[in-house]
Amino acid sequence: MAEEKLTDLLNKIYFNQNVIIWVLSYIGVAYASMHPGLCWLCCVSRIMYVVTSLSVLVTLFAYTRHYCAKKNTKKTPPASK
């Protein structure tokens, strides 16, 4: 039951959205490190980077697991003689 809820939640999160936010947060960290007065931006960007990194990994794992399960359940056609 809990696994179904997790799968439903992960299906709502798209991998591309995670990657876009991941890249933007990395840009925020790089920009904030060049400008020392933007400490708050650096902190927020680092938090976003860690959270989106975990999200990308979880989503990638879920998609891979779903793909492998789908591939394993696919029936092969009978060999013709």
C-alpha positions as CSV (number, residue, x, y, z in Angstrom):
1,M,0.0,0.0,0.0
2,A,2.7,2.4,0.9
3,E,4.7,1.4,-2.1
4,E,1.7,2.2,-4.4
5,K,1.5,5.7,-2.8
6,L,5.2,6.3,-3.4
7,T,4.9,5.1,-7.0
8,D,1.9,7.4,-7.6
9,L,3.8,10.3,-6.1
10,L,6.9,9.6,-8.2
11,N,4.8,9.4,-11.4
12,K,3.6,13.0,-10.7
13,I,7.2,14.3,-10.5
14,Y,8.8,14.5,-13.9
15,F,12.5,13.9,-14.4
16,N,13.1,16.9,-16.6
17,Q,11.6,19.3,-14.1
18,N,14.0,17.9,-11.5
19,V,17.0,18.3,-13.8
20,I,16.1,21.9,-14.6
21,I,15.8,22.9,-11.0
22,W,19.0,21.0,-10.3
23,V,20.9,23.0,-12.9
24,L,19.4,26.3,-11.8
25,S,20.3,25.7,-8.1
26,Y,23.9,24.8,-9.2
27,I,24.0,28.1,-11.1
28,G,22.8,29.9,-8.0
29,V,25.5,28.3,-5.9
30,A,28.2,29.3,-8.5
31,Y,26.8,32.9,-8.8
32,A,26.6,33.3,-5.0
33,S,30.2,32.1,-4.6
34,M,31.4,34.8,-6.9
35,H,29.6,37.5,-5.0
36,P,30.3,37.3,-1.2
37,G,27.4,39.6,-0.3
38,L,24.9,37.0,-1.4
39,C,25.3,34.6,1.5
40,W,21.5,33.9,1.6
41,L,21.4,33.0,-2.0
42,C,24.3,30.5,-1.5
43,C,22.5,28.9,1.5
44,V,19.2,28.6,-0.3
45,S,20.9,27.3,-3.5
46,R,22.9,24.7,-1.7
47,I,19.8,23.4,0.1
48,M,17.9,23.3,-3.2
49,Y,20.8,21.5,-4.8
50,V,20.9,18.8,-2.2
51,V,17.2,18.3,-2.2
52,T,17.0,18.2,-6.0
53,S,20.0,15.8,-6.2
54,L,18.1,13.4,-4.0
55,S,14.9,13.9,-6.0
56,V,16.8,13.2,-9.3
57,L,18.3,10.0,-7.8
58,V,15.0,8.7,-6.4
59,T,13.1,9.5,-9.7
60,L,15.8,7.9,-11.8
61,F,15.7,4.8,-9.6
62,A,11.9,4.6,-9.8
63,Y,12.0,5.0,-13.6
64,T,14.7,2.4,-13.9
65,R,12.8,0.0,-11.7
66,H,9.6,0.5,-13.6
67,Y,11.4,0.0,-16.9
68,C,13.0,-3.2,-15.8
69,A,9.8,-4.6,-14.4
70,K,8.0,-3.7,-17.6
71,K,10.7,-5.3,-19.7
72,N,10.7,-8.5,-17.7
73,T,6.9,-8.9,-17.9
74,K,6.9,-8.4,-21.7
75,K,6.0,-11.7,-23.3
76,T,8.3,-13.0,-26.1
77,P,6.6,-14.4,-29.2
78,P,6.9,-18.1,-29.7
79,A,9.7,-19.2,-32.0
80,S,8.5,-20.4,-35.4
81,K,9.7,-23.7,-36.8
